[in-house]
Amino acid sequence: MIQTPYYLIDESRLLRNMEKIAHLRQRSGAKALLALKCFATWSVFGLMRDYMDGTTSSSLLEVRLGREKFGGETHAYSVAYSDAEIAEVVSHADKIIFNTIGQLQRFRQAADGIPRGLRLNPQVSNSPYLLADPSRPHSRLGEHDPARVEPFIGDISGFMIHNNCENRSFESFDQMLSRIEARFGHLIAQVDWISLGGGVHFTADDYPIDALADRLKAFADTYGVQIYLEPGEAAISGSATLEVSVLDTLNNGKDIAIVDSSIEAHMLDLLVYALPARIEPDAGAHRYMVCGKSCLAGDIFGEFSFEQPLQAGDRISIQDAAGYTMVKKNWFNGLNMPSIVVRRLSGETEIVKTFGYDDYAASLS
């Protein structure tokens, strides 16, 4: 039995998302790039690269990882590049996308060898969280004024727009795309490609994926552009769990179970957005508040129901532990990071990475 805690990636679950991405690519003509900011566990890239066109990044380290571990097309984007990193970024990238006209002007010559793009901010978005809203008031993410962009159209070959976050509504996507066309359509018609970013949950079971594909194809035909999508969560949603064990139980007005993991260290996005974790099954007469083992008082996964009373040694599977988990894990409290385990399509379970004291010490100085 594998020692907990560990992230368990199930390739058969991942494959279901990949097949939907392949269908969307075939029907729409759009290309799909894995958003490494969400998921960068390269031990399963061998499966994913058969269904996706490459990767998109948010930093020098991500663009290098995309080039070396995934292959295909490698798009580089950053909110701001520095003089010290721009040459290496360009050496790993097939396309480079600048966040502002200022960055485009500053690094145009350095990026002369590859296609250049510019991020646009349509000032409309779909995000349930202000923290993650690219079009929030006074946003620094992209250029919002078409008149300011137009004089620089000759310096670029494409645009990137990322204004969705956990958008499960095709109607919302369609309406926002129409507003983008009304605002930037005359500019889009002058370039060769456009990335519409990520945040669209088109791999969900009830999402009208064919309607999305047809809308994308019509857009591409209207403006004569190659569309890129940048799925992150859509690519890996439902494909992984965080496997933990109960260490202790107590009652302080509620039954409490302490597990050998931490929301702060191992599922940080839940803490940042004040979201409960999810377990399956969540049913039974015994209700527990499941808590992490760090010293943070609010290190709480959530409240869940169980068929039997919990006791030390019981195992719990926390769902949806792929997106924004492994890329955000940290060494808070010196808690050991969960191992990374992959259940291959063959059914074989492989421990691909373990962590220990040397990793912890090497992360410090």
N, C-alpha and C positions, 0 to 999 in steps of 0.2 A: 504494500500500500504506500502511495506517495505521501511524503511528509507535507502537511499543510503549513502555511498557506501557499497556494499556487494558482496562477491564472491557467485555465484550461481552454485552449482554442480547439474547437471541433471543426475539422475541415469539411465534414458533410454538411454542417449548417452554413459554413462560409460559402460552400459551393452553390447553395440556393440563391444567395445574393448575387454571386458571380453570373449565374445563368440569366438572371433578370437584367443585369447590366449588359450582357451580350445581346439579349433581345432588344434592348433599347438602342444599343449601338447599331444593330443591323437595320432596324426599322427607321431610325431617324437620320442615320449618317453621322451622328455626333460621336466624338471620341471621349473616352473616360479616363481621367487621371486620378490616381489614388492621392488623397490629401494626407500627407505624412504628418501634419500637425495633429491629426486625429488618431492615426494608427501607423506605426512604423516597425512592427514586429516582423522582421525580414525572414524569419524561419518559415513563414507561409507564403512568401512572395512567389515561390515556384508554382504554386497553384494559381495565384491571382494574376500573374502576368499573362496567362493564357486567355484571360477574359477582359483585360484592361490594356490601355495604350501606353501607360507610363505613370509618372508621378508629378505632383506639384508640391512646392516647398514654401517655407516661410523663413528660411535661414540658410546660411552657408552649410552648416552641418547636415541639414535635411537634403539639400540639393545634391551634396556629395553622396549621401546614403542612397538617394534615389538612383543616381547614376551607377553606383557600384553594386547595389544589391537588387535593384528591380530591372533597370534597363528600359528600353523603349524610349519614348519621348520624356525629356526631363525639363520641366518648366521651373524657373526660378522666380520667386517673388519675395520681397521683403518690404516692411513698412519703411525702412530706411537702410540703405547700404552704407558701409564705411569705406574710406580710401584703402584701408588695410585688407579688405576682403574682396573687393570687386573683381580683381583679376582672377582669383580662384573660383569665385561664383561663375564667371563667364566660362571658365575652362571646363566646368561640369555640366553646363546648361545647353539645351537646344533652343530655348527661348528665354528671354528675361523680361520681366514685367516690373515697371517702375510705379511707385505709389503716387508720385507727384511730378509735375512738370519740372520742378526744381531738381529732383533727382535725375530725371531724364536728361536735362541740359548738362548736369554735372558729369554724368557718366556715359553720355552718348558715344563719345569716341572710344572709351574703354570697352563698350559693348558692340562695336561696329561689326564684329565677326558673326553675330547671331541675330535673329529677328528680335526686335524690341516691341514691347507693348506698354500700355498705360492703364492704370486702374481708374475706372469711373465710379463715382458715387451718385446714384440716382436720387438720393434723399428720400427714398421709399424702401421699406423693408418688411420682412416678416420675422419677427423675433419676439418670443415671450419674455425675454430678459433684456433690460437696458444694458447690462454688463456686456452682452454679446451682440448688441445691435450695431451693425456697421454704419447705419444711417442715423444714429443718435444725434441729438443736437451738438454742433461744433465737432463733428467727427473728423478725425485726421486721416481717414481711410479713403483715399482716392480724390480725384478732381470732380467737382460737381457742376462747373460752369461750361456749357458747350462752346460758348464764344471764346473762352480762354483756351480751350483745347484745340480749336480749329487751326490756328496758325502753326501748330506742331504736327499736323497730320502726316506730313512728309517724313518725319523722323521715326515713325512707328509703322508696324504692319498689323497690329491687332490691339484689342482691348480686353480687359478683365473686369467683370462686375460680380461682386459677391455680396448679396443682400438677403440671403435666406438663412434661417436658423431653425432647424427642426420643423420645417414647413411640410405638413402632411396634406395640404389642400391644393389640388391642381387648380382650382378656381382662383385661389390667391396668387399662385405662380403666374397664371395666365394674365390676370389683371395687372400685375406688376410688370410683366414683360411688355404689355401694351403701353404702359406709361414710359418704360425705357425707350421703346420705339418712338413714341411721340417726342421725347426729349433729345435722344441721341441718334435717331435713325439716319439722319443725313450724314453723320460721321461714320456710323457703322458701315454704311454703303461704300465708304472709301477705303476700307481695310480688308485684309484677307481672312482674318480669324477673330473669334471672340470666345472668351471663356465666361460662362454664366455661373461659375463658382460651384459651391456645394450647398449643403443644408436642405436639400430636397429629398424627402424620404420616399423615393419612388420604388424602393424594394419592399415596402410594407405590403401585407397581403391584400389590403383593400384599396391600394392606390391604382388609379386608372392609367397604367403605364403606357397603353397604346395612345391615349389622348395626349399624353406628354410627348411621346415620340412624334406624333403627327404635328403638334404645335412647333416642335423644334425643327422639323424638316421644312415646314412652311416658312419659318423665320430664316433658315439658312438659304432657302431658294430666293426669298424676297431680297436679301441683302448680298447674296453671293459670297457668303462666308463659311468657313469651317467652324462648327461649334465644338467647344470643349465643355465638359462637365467635370467637376472636381469632387466626386463623392467621397465622404469620409465615413460618417455613421451609416449611410446607406449601403456602403460596401461591406461593413462588418457587423451591423446590428444583429443581435441575437446569436452571434457565433461563439461567444466565450462566456465563461463563468469565473468567479473568484471562489475557490474552494477553501473553506475555513473549518476550524474545529473549535468546539466549546471548551474553554479552560476552567470556567467557574460559573456558578449561579448564585444569586442572592435576591432578596426582596426588600425594596424600600418604597412601599406603596404600590409597586408594580414588580412582577417577576422580571428579573434582569439576567441576561446571559452575556458573559464576556468571552469574546473569541480571539483567536491568535492572529488578528489582522487589525487594520485601522483605516477608518474612512479618511482621516487626514493624510495618511502616508500612501494608501493603496487605491483609493477611489475618490481622489480629491475633488473631482467635478461635483460630486454629490454634496460635499460640504460647501463649495463655492456658491452653488445655486440653491442651497437649502432644500435638497431633494431627498426623499427616502430611497433606499435601495429596494430591490425587488427579489423575492425568492419564490421558488416553485417546488412543491405546492405551498400555498399560504392558506391553510385550512386546518381546523381542529379546535378542540376545546381549551387548549393551553396557549395563552398569549404571553409573549415575551418581548421586552425591549432588548434588541441585540446591539451590543456595544463593542467598540474596539478596545484594545489593550493599551493605548497610549494614555498619557497623563492629561490630555485635553478633555475637559469635562463634557464638551459637546460631541465627543467622538462616538456617534450613535448612527448605526446603519438604518434603524427604523424599528417598528413594532410589527410582529408577525405571529401567525397562529400555527400551532404544531399539533399533531395527533397525540403525541406522548409528551410528558414532562421532559425537559432537556436536562442533560447531565454531562459532566466532563467527559470528553472524548467523542461526543456526537458531532457529526459533520453536517455542514450547511452549505448549499450552493447558492451563491449570490449571482443573479442574472445580469446580462448586458455589461460584461466586464471587459470589453474590447476597446471601445471608443473613449478616448481621453482618459484612459486609466494607465496603461503601461507607459505611455509617453509622459505622464505626470507623476509617476511614483517617486517617492523621495525617502530620505533617511531620517525623517523626524523621529525624535526620541531614540535614535539608534536602533529602531525596529528593523529586523531583517526583511528585505524585500521578498515578495512571493516569487517562487520559481516560475518559469514559463514552460508550460507543458502543451504539447500538440497531440491531439488524436487524429491521426492521418486517415485518409480515405480508406485505407486498407483495414482500419480498425486498430492498428498498432498505436499504443500510447508512448510518446517519446518525450523525455525530459530534455529540453533544448537549452535551458539556461538555469543555473542556480547562482545565488548570491551569498556572500559571507563577509566576514570581518575585513578581509583585504580590500573588497570593493568599497566598503564603508570608509575605511581609512584613506583609500586612494581618492575619495571624493572630497577630502578635506586637505589640510596642509599641516 
